[in-house]
Amino acid sequence: MRLFYAIEIPNKARNAIHGYLARCGFYRSENISFVKGDNLHITIMFLGEQDPEKILKIDKVKMLAADIIKAPLEIYLEEFGAFVHRGGKQRTFWIGVSDPSEALPSLHTGVKEVMIEENIIPKTRIKIFTPHVTVGRSKRGTIDIKNFPPFPRTAFTYSRLTLFSSSLKPSGAEYSIVKRY
C-alpha cells in the first residue's frame, strides 16, 4: 500500500485555495490534472509501497509528533508557484507554506530519521524538504502563471500528523486516513 505522512488542510484553507485557483482560471486548463479538494495536504514524508501494519508498529513517530506538536501550531499558505522539471517545464503547481515555528521541517527530519533507522527508506533517498500543497500537475504542456495575482495569505492551525494511504485510480489518487498522531 502506498503510504505517506502529512498535515491535513482544514476546510477554510481548502476553500481559500479553491477560490483563488478558480478566480485565476487555473481550472479551465485542459493540460492540468487537478488535486481534488479532499486530497489537499502538506506532505511530510512519502514512504511509497509499505506494509501498513509494519509502519503502525513504529511508536517513535507517535512520540516524535507529540514532542514537536505540543499545542496547535499556526502556519500560512502564502504564494502560488510551480516546480520546474527537466526541460524547464512547469509540471507541479503548488501553494507555498510558511511555518514560523519550524515544526514542519522538524517533523520531516524526525520522520525521515525514524524511517531510515527502521529500514523503511534508504539513506540515499534524501530530498530537500519544501513545505507546500500540491494543487495540480501538468499532463502535457504547461500554463503561464507569471500573470496570476498573489495568493492571499491564509493562516490555519494544525495539531497532528496523519498517516495516509494512496490508491491510484484512473480518476486520480484517492487518499484514506490510516492513523492520526
C-alpha positions in Angstrom: 0.0 0.0 0.0 1.3 3.5 -0.9 1.8 5.4 2.4 2.7 9.0 3.3 2.8 11.2 6.4 1.1 14.6 6.0 -0.6 17.6 7.6 -4.3 17.8 6.8 -5.6 21.0 5.4 -8.8 22.3 7.1 -11.9 23.3 5.0 -11.3 27.1 5.4 -7.8 26.8 3.9 -9.1 24.4 1.2 -11.8 26.9 0.3 -9.2 29.7 0.0 -7.1 27.6 -2.3 -10.1 26.6 -4.5 -11.4 30.2 -4.6 -8.0 31.5 -5.7 -7.5 28.9 -8.4 -11.0 29.4 -9.7 -10.6 33.2 -9.9 -7.3 32.8 -11.8 -8.8 30.5 -14.4 -6.5 27.6 -13.3 -9.3 25.0 -13.5 -10.0 25.9 -17.2 -6.7 24.4 -18.4 -7.1 21.0 -20.1 -3.3 20.4 -19.6 -3.6 20.2 -15.8 -4.6 17.3 -13.6 -6.1 18.9 -10.5 -5.8 17.6 -6.9 -9.2 17.0 -5.5 -10.2 19.3 -2.6 -10.3 16.4 -0.1 -6.8 15.4 -1.1 -5.1 18.7 -0.4 -2.4 18.2 2.2 1.2 19.1 3.2 3.4 16.0 2.6 5.9 15.4 5.4 7.3 12.2 4.1 6.3 9.9 1.2 7.1 6.3 2.1 6.0 4.5 -1.1 4.8 0.9 -1.1 4.8 -0.3 2.5 3.0 -2.8 4.8 0.8 -0.5 6.9 0.9 -2.9 9.9 4.7 -2.6 10.0 4.5 1.3 9.9 1.8 1.4 12.6 4.1 -0.6 14.9 6.7 2.2 14.9 5.8 4.1 18.1 8.7 6.5 17.6 6.6 8.5 15.1 3.8 9.0 17.6 6.3 10.2 20.3 8.0 12.4 17.7 4.8 14.1 16.7 3.7 14.6 20.3 7.1 16.1 21.1 7.1 18.6 18.2 3.3 19.4 18.1 2.8 20.2 21.8 0.0 22.7 21.1 -1.8 23.7 17.9 0.7 25.4 15.6 -0.1 28.1 13.1 1.1 28.0 9.5 0.4 30.2 6.5 -0.4 29.4 2.9 1.1 32.4 1.0 2.1 32.0 -2.6 1.3 30.2 -5.8 4.1 28.7 -7.8 5.4 25.8 -9.8 8.3 23.4 -9.6 10.3 23.4 -12.8 11.3 20.0 -14.0 13.7 18.8 -16.7 13.5 20.8 -19.9 12.4 23.9 -18.0 8.7 23.0 -17.9 6.5 23.8 -15.0 5.0 20.4 -14.1 3.9 20.6 -10.5 1.8 23.6 -9.3 1.7 24.4 -5.6 0.7 26.8 -2.8 3.7 27.6 -0.6 3.7 27.2 3.1 5.3 29.4 5.7 6.0 27.9 9.1 7.2 30.3 11.8 7.6 27.6 14.4 9.8 25.5 12.0 7.8 22.4 13.2 7.2 21.1 9.6 11.0 20.8 8.8 11.4 19.2 12.3 8.7 16.7 11.6 10.2 15.9 8.2 13.7 15.4 9.6 12.4 13.4 12.6 10.2 11.1 10.5 13.0 10.6 7.9 15.5 9.6 10.6 13.0 7.1 12.2 12.2 5.6 8.8 15.9 5.2 8.0 16.6 3.7 11.4 13.7 1.2 10.9 15.0 0.3 7.4 11.8 1.6 5.8 13.6 4.0 3.4 17.2 4.0 2.3 19.7 6.7 3.5 20.2 7.6 -0.1 16.6 8.8 -0.6 17.3 12.3 0.7 15.3 15.2 -0.8 15.3 18.8 0.2 12.1 19.5 2.1 10.0 22.4 0.7 6.6 22.6 2.6 3.9 23.1 0.0 0.4 22.0 -1.0 0.3 20.4 -4.5 -2.7 21.7 -6.4 -2.1 20.3 -9.9 0.3 18.5 -12.2 0.8 19.2 -15.9 -0.2 16.2 -18.1 1.3 17.8 -21.2 2.5 21.3 -21.9 2.1 23.9 -19.2 0.3 27.1 -18.3 1.7 30.6 -17.8 1.3 31.5 -14.2 3.5 34.7 -14.1 0.5 36.9 -14.5 -1.5 35.2 -11.8 -2.3 37.6 -8.8 -0.6 36.9 -5.5 -2.1 34.2 -3.4 -3.9 35.8 -0.4 -2.1 34.8 2.8 -4.2 32.3 4.7 -3.5 31.1 8.2 -4.6 27.9 9.8 -3.6 25.8 12.8 -2.8 22.1 13.0 -2.3 19.8 15.9 -1.5 16.4 14.5 0.4 14.4 12.0 -1.6 11.9 9.8 -0.6 8.7 8.1 -2.4 8.4 4.7 -2.7 5.6 2.2 -2.9 6.4 -1.5 -4.7 4.4 -4.1 -4.1 5.3 -7.8 -7.2 5.2 -9.8 -7.9 6.3 -13.4 -9.9 9.2 -12.0 -6.9 10.3 -9.8 -5.4 9.4 -6.5 -7.7 8.5 -3.6 -6.4 9.1 -0.1 -7.6 7.4 3.1 -6.6 8.2 6.7 -4.7 5.2 8.2 -3.9 6.9 11.6 -3.8 10.3 13.2 -1.0 11.1 15.7 
